[in-house]
Amino acid sequence: MLIETQKSLKLFKRESKLGVIHNYRRHKIVYVLKCNGCKTIFKITRSKADKIKQEKKHFCGKCKSKC
């Protein structure tokens, strides 16, 4: 079961070829899910959750290995 969606922002600095420092940011979206088997709460990133989000039942790593 999907409980909530969390967004985080990470700031980074990099140096260009000419030596100029540039700031850039990356957004990360994390889904907080509740396992349908053991009722524990676990987190998974959006990039790994695309397949899981479409399913109606969500299982954590422990319960998924038992299936």
N, CA, C and O atoms as a MOPAC input file, in Angstrom:
PM7 MOZYME 1SCF
protein

 N      0.84600 1    -1.15700 1     0.00000 1
 C      0.00000 1     0.00000 1     0.00000 1
 C      0.90300 1     1.23400 1     0.00000 1
 O      1.85900 1     1.30800 1     0.77200 1
 N      0.61000 1     2.16100 1    -0.83200 1
 C      1.36200 1     3.40800 1    -0.91500 1
 C      0.92400 1     4.32800 1     0.21300 1
 O     -0.25400 1     4.66700 1     0.32300 1
 N      1.87700 1     4.73300 1     1.05300 1
 C      1.57200 1     5.60700 1     2.18000 1
 C      1.81400 1     7.06300 1     1.81700 1
 O      0.93300 1     7.90300 1     1.99900 1
 N      3.01100 1     7.37100 1     1.30200 1
 C      3.31800 1     8.74500 1     0.93900 1
 C      4.44900 1     8.79900 1    -0.07500 1
 O      5.12800 1     7.80400 1    -0.33000 1
 N      4.63400 1     9.97200 1    -0.64300 1
 C      5.71700 1    10.22900 1    -1.58300 1
 C      6.59800 1    11.32100 1    -0.98600 1
 O      6.11100 1    12.37900 1    -0.58700 1
 N      7.90400 1    11.05100 1    -0.93000 1
 C      8.84300 1    12.02800 1    -0.38800 1
 C      9.75500 1    12.52100 1    -1.49500 1
 O     10.14700 1    11.75600 1    -2.37600 1
 N     10.08800 1    13.79600 1    -1.44600 1
 C     11.00300 1    14.38300 1    -2.41800 1
 C     12.21700 1    14.91600 1    -1.67300 1
 O     12.08600 1    15.54900 1    -0.62600 1
 N     13.38900 1    14.65800 1    -2.21600 1
 C     14.61100 1    15.20500 1    -1.62800 1
 C     15.40400 1    15.91200 1    -2.71900 1
 O     15.30000 1    15.58600 1    -3.90200 1
 N     16.18200 1    16.86900 1    -2.29900 1
 C     16.97200 1    17.67400 1    -3.21200 1
 C     18.41800 1    17.64200 1    -2.74200 1
 O     18.70500 1    17.93100 1    -1.58000 1
 N     19.32900 1    17.28800 1    -3.64600 1
 C     20.74800 1    17.26900 1    -3.33600 1
 C     21.44700 1    18.30400 1    -4.20800 1
 O     21.21800 1    18.37400 1    -5.41500 1
 N     22.29400 1    19.09700 1    -3.58500 1
 C     23.04200 1    20.12200 1    -4.29900 1
 C     24.47900 1    19.64600 1    -4.49900 1
 O     25.09400 1    19.10500 1    -3.58000 1
 N     25.00500 1    19.84800 1    -5.69400 1
 C     26.36000 1    19.43700 1    -6.04000 1
 C     27.09200 1    20.60300 1    -6.69500 1
 O     26.47700 1    21.54700 1    -7.19100 1
 N     28.40900 1    20.51500 1    -6.68600 1
 C     29.24300 1    21.48900 1    -7.39900 1
 C     30.18200 1    20.72100 1    -8.31000 1
 O     30.67200 1    19.64700 1    -7.96100 1
 N     30.42400 1    21.28600 1    -9.47400 1
 C     31.38300 1    20.67600 1   -10.39400 1
 C     32.18200 1    21.78000 1   -11.05600 1
 O     31.75500 1    22.93200 1   -11.12500 1
 N     33.33100 1    21.40400 1   -11.53000 1
 C     34.21300 1    22.36100 1   -12.17300 1
 C     34.19600 1    22.12100 1   -13.67500 1
 O     34.34100 1    20.98600 1   -14.12700 1
 N     34.02200 1    23.17800 1   -14.44200 1
 C     33.98800 1    23.05600 1   -15.89900 1
 C     35.40700 1    22.92900 1   -16.45000 1
 O     36.38600 1    22.99500 1   -15.70700 1
 N     35.49400 1    22.75000 1   -17.74000 1
 C     36.80200 1    22.64100 1   -18.39100 1
 C     37.65300 1    23.88700 1   -18.19400 1
 O     38.88000 1    23.82000 1   -18.12200 1
 N     36.97300 1    25.02500 1   -18.10800 1
 C     37.68200 1    26.29800 1   -17.97100 1
 C     37.96400 1    26.66700 1   -16.51200 1
 O     38.52900 1    27.72600 1   -16.24100 1
 N     37.57800 1    25.80900 1   -15.58100 1
 C     37.84900 1    26.06000 1   -14.17000 1
 C     36.77200 1    26.82000 1   -13.42600 1
 O     36.97300 1    27.20600 1   -12.27500 1
 N     35.63300 1    27.04200 1   -14.06100 1
 C     34.53300 1    27.75300 1   -13.42000 1
 C     33.69800 1    26.73800 1   -12.63400 1
 O     33.36400 1    25.66900 1   -13.14400 1
 N     33.36900 1    27.08300 1   -11.39400 1
 C     32.56600 1    26.19900 1   -10.54400 1
 C     31.08700 1    26.44800 1   -10.83400 1
 O     30.62100 1    27.58700 1   -10.82300 1
 N     30.35500 1    25.35700 1   -11.09600 1
 C     28.91700 1    25.42300 1   -11.36000 1
 C     28.17300 1    24.63900 1   -10.28800 1
 O     28.61200 1    23.56700 1    -9.87200 1
 N     27.05200 1    25.18100 1    -9.85000 1
 C     26.17400 1    24.48100 1    -8.91600 1
 C     25.06200 1    23.80500 1    -9.71600 1
 O     24.52800 1    24.37300 1   -10.66900 1
 N     24.72800 1    22.59600 1    -9.31500 1
 C     23.58700 1    21.92800 1    -9.93100 1
 C     22.88400 1    21.09000 1    -8.88300 1
 O     23.44900 1    20.80200 1    -7.82800 1
 N     21.66400 1    20.70200 1    -9.16800 1
 C     20.87100 1    19.95900 1    -8.19600 1
 C     20.22700 1    18.74600 1    -8.83200 1
 O     19.97600 1    18.71300 1   -10.03700 1
 N     19.96500 1    17.76100 1    -8.01000 1
 C     19.29500 1    16.54000 1    -8.43200 1
 C     18.11300 1    16.28100 1    -7.49800 1
 O     18.23900 1    16.35400 1    -6.27600 1
 N     16.98500 1    15.98300 1    -8.09000 1
 C     15.78800 1    15.65700 1    -7.32700 1
 C     15.66200 1    14.14500 1    -7.23600 1
 O     15.90200 1    13.43400 1    -8.21200 1
 N     15.28900 1    13.66400 1    -6.07400 1
 C     15.10200 1    12.23200 1    -5.87300 1
 C     13.72100 1    12.03300 1    -5.26300 1
 O     13.37400 1    12.68800 1    -4.27900 1
 N     12.94100 1    11.14000 1    -5.83800 1
 C     11.60100 1    10.85200 1    -5.32800 1
 C     11.61100 1     9.44900 1    -4.73600 1
 O     12.04500 1     8.48900 1    -5.37400 1
 N     11.12100 1     9.35200 1    -3.49700 1
 C     11.09600 1     8.08700 1    -2.77100 1
 C      9.65600 1     7.79300 1    -2.37900 1
 O      8.95100 1     8.66000 1    -1.86400 1
 N      9.22600 1     6.55600 1    -2.62900 1
 C      7.89400 1     6.12400 1    -2.21400 1
 C      8.00600 1     5.36600 1    -0.90000 1
 O      8.88300 1     4.51800 1    -0.73700 1
 N      7.11100 1     5.67700 1     0.03900 1
 C      7.02300 1     4.94800 1     1.30100 1
 C      5.85000 1     3.98800 1     1.15700 1
 O      4.71200 1     4.40800 1     0.95200 1
 N      6.13800 1     2.70200 1     1.26600 1
 C      5.13200 1     1.66100 1     1.05500 1
 C      4.95100 1     0.82500 1     2.30900 1
 O      5.84300 1     0.75100 1     3.15400 1
 N      3.80000 1     0.20300 1     2.42100 1
 C      3.51400 1    -0.71700 1     3.51900 1
 C      3.33700 1    -2.10100 1     2.92400 1
 O      2.54200 1    -2.29700 1     2.00500 1
 N      4.08600 1    -3.06200 1     3.45500 1
 C      4.04900 1    -4.43500 1     2.94100 1
 C      2.68600 1    -5.05900 1     3.21200 1
 O      2.15600 1    -4.95900 1     4.31900 1
 N      2.12700 1    -5.69800 1     2.19900 1
 C      0.83100 1    -6.36900 1     2.35900 1
 C      0.96400 1    -7.68500 1     3.11900 1
 O     -0.02600 1    -8.20500 1     3.63100 1
 N      2.18100 1    -8.22700 1     3.19700 1
 C      2.38800 1    -9.49000 1     3.89700 1
 C      2.60500 1    -9.31500 1     5.38400 1
 O      1.84100 1    -9.84400 1     6.19000 1
 N      3.66500 1    -8.56100 1     5.76500 1
 C      4.04000 1    -8.45400 1     7.17800 1
 C      3.74500 1    -7.07700 1     7.77700 1
 O      4.04600 1    -6.84500 1     8.94800 1
 N      3.17100 1    -6.17200 1     7.00800 1
 C      2.75300 1    -4.83700 1     7.45700 1
 C      3.91100 1    -3.93400 1     7.89000 1
 O      3.68300 1    -2.98000 1     8.63500 1
 N      5.13200 1    -4.20000 1     7.45400 1
 C      6.24500 1    -3.30600 1     7.75400 1
 C      6.28800 1    -2.18600 1     6.71000 1
 O      5.78600 1    -2.33200 1     5.59500 1
 N      6.89500 1    -1.07700 1     7.09800 1
 C      7.00900 1     0.06700 1     6.20600 1
 C      8.40500 1     0.07600 1     5.60700 1
 O      9.39200 1    -0.07900 1     6.32700 1
 N      8.49800 1     0.25800 1     4.27600 1
 C      9.77400 1     0.29600 1     3.59600 1
 C      9.74800 1     1.37500 1     2.53200 1
 O      8.68600 1     1.81900 1     2.09700 1
 N     10.96000 1     1.79800 1     2.11300 1
 C     11.09600 1     2.85700 1     1.11400 1
 C     11.74000 1     2.29800 1    -0.13600 1
 O     12.56100 1     1.38200 1    -0.08300 1
 N     11.34500 1     2.87600 1    -1.27600 1
 C     11.93100 1     2.47700 1    -2.55200 1
 C     11.96700 1     3.71900 1    -3.45700 1
 O     11.04900 1     4.53800 1    -3.43400 1
 N     13.02600 1     3.84400 1    -4.24300 1
 C     13.15000 1     5.00400 1    -5.12700 1
 C     12.20100 1     4.86500 1    -6.31900 1
 O     11.76000 1     3.76800 1    -6.66100 1
 N     11.90500 1     5.98800 1    -6.92800 1
 C     10.95900 1     5.99700 1    -8.04800 1
 C     11.47300 1     5.18700 1    -9.22500 1
 O     10.69400 1     4.52200 1    -9.90700 1
 N     12.76900 1     5.23700 1    -9.46900 1
 C     13.31300 1     4.51600 1   -10.61800 1
 C     13.14500 1     3.00600 1   -10.48400 1
 O     12.99000 1     2.31300 1   -11.48900 1
 N     13.17200 1     2.48900 1    -9.26600 1
 C     12.98900 1     1.04800 1    -9.05000 1
 C     11.54100 1     0.67100 1    -8.81000 1
 O     11.18900 1    -0.50800 1    -8.85100 1
 N     10.70100 1     1.65900 1    -8.56000 1
 C      9.31700 1     1.38000 1    -8.17700 1
 C      8.33000 1     1.45200 1    -9.32900 1
 O      7.13500 1     1.26400 1    -9.10200 1
 N      8.76500 1     1.71100 1   -10.54400 1
 C      7.82100 1     1.83700 1   -11.65900 1
 C      6.99400 1     0.57400 1   -11.84600 1
 O      5.79000 1     0.65100 1   -12.09200 1
 N      7.62900 1    -0.58900 1   -11.73100 1
 C      6.90300 1    -1.85700 1   -11.87400 1
 C      6.03100 1    -2.11200 1   -10.65500 1
 O      4.90800 1    -2.59800 1   -10.78600 1
 N      6.53400 1    -1.79200 1    -9.48100 1
 C      5.81100 1    -2.06900 1    -8.23900 1
 C      4.57600 1    -1.18100 1    -8.11200 1
 O      3.53600 1    -1.63200 1    -7.63100 1
 N      4.68100 1     0.06600 1    -8.53700 1
 C      3.58500 1     1.01300 1    -8.37200 1
 C      2.34400 1     0.58700 1    -9.14900 1
 O      1.22600 1     0.88200 1    -8.72600 1
 N      2.51700 1    -0.10000 1   -10.27300 1
 C      1.38200 1    -0.50700 1   -11.08400 1
 C      0.64000 1    -1.70100 1   -10.46800 1
 O     -0.53900 1    -1.91600 1   -10.74800 1
 N      1.33600 1    -2.47000 1    -9.63100 1
 C      0.69800 1    -3.61800 1    -8.99400 1
 C     -0.15800 1    -3.14800 1    -7.82700 1
 O      0.06800 1    -2.07000 1    -7.27600 1
 N     -1.14100 1    -3.95900 1    -7.45300 1
 C     -2.00200 1    -3.58000 1    -6.34500 1
 C     -1.44500 1    -4.03900 1    -5.00300 1
 O     -1.77800 1    -3.45700 1    -3.97100 1
 N     -0.60300 1    -5.07200 1    -4.99700 1
 C     -0.00800 1    -5.56800 1    -3.76300 1
 C      1.47300 1    -5.22300 1    -3.75100 1
 O      2.15600 1    -5.34200 1    -4.76800 1
 N      1.96600 1    -4.79200 1    -2.58900 1
 C      3.36900 1    -4.41800 1    -2.44100 1
 C      4.00000 1    -5.29100 1    -1.37100 1
 O      3.43200 1    -5.46600 1    -0.29300 1
 N      5.17400 1    -5.84200 1    -1.66600 1
 C      5.85900 1    -6.71000 1    -0.72000 1
 C      7.27900 1    -6.22400 1    -0.48300 1
 O      7.95400 1    -5.78600 1    -1.41400 1
 N      7.73600 1    -6.30200 1     0.77400 1
 C      9.10600 1    -5.92500 1     1.09900 1
 C     10.04600 1    -7.04600 1     0.65500 1
 O      9.59100 1    -8.07400 1     0.15500 1
 N     11.35000 1    -6.85400 1     0.83500 1
 C     12.34500 1    -7.83800 1     0.39200 1
 C     12.20800 1    -9.18300 1     1.09300 1
 O     12.44400 1   -10.22200 1     0.47500 1
 N     11.83500 1    -9.18700 1     2.35900 1
 C     11.69400 1   -10.44300 1     3.11800 1
 C     10.51900 1   -11.27300 1     2.61000 1
 O     10.64500 1   -12.47900 1     2.39700 1
 N      9.38200 1   -10.61800 1     2.41900 1
 C      8.18000 1   -11.32700 1     1.97800 1
 C      8.26400 1   -11.70600 1     0.49700 1
 O      7.70100 1   -12.72300 1     0.09100 1
 N      8.95200 1   -10.91200 1    -0.30600 1
 C      9.06800 1   -11.20400 1    -1.72200 1
 C      9.87100 1   -12.47500 1    -1.95300 1
 O      9.58800 1   -13.23300 1    -2.88000 1
 N     10.87500 1   -12.70900 1    -1.10600 1
 C     11.68800 1   -13.91300 1    -1.26200 1
 C     10.91000 1   -15.17200 1    -0.86500 1
 O     11.25300 1   -16.26600 1    -1.31500 1
 N      9.88000 1   -15.04200 1    -0.04000 1
 C      9.07000 1   -16.19100 1     0.36700 1
 C      8.06400 1   -16.60300 1    -0.70800 1
 O      7.64500 1   -17.76000 1    -0.75500 1
 N      7.67700 1   -15.66600 1    -1.56800 1
 C      6.67500 1   -15.94700 1    -2.61000 1
 C      7.20600 1   -16.86300 1    -3.68000 1
 O      6.48700 1   -17.19200 1    -4.62300 1

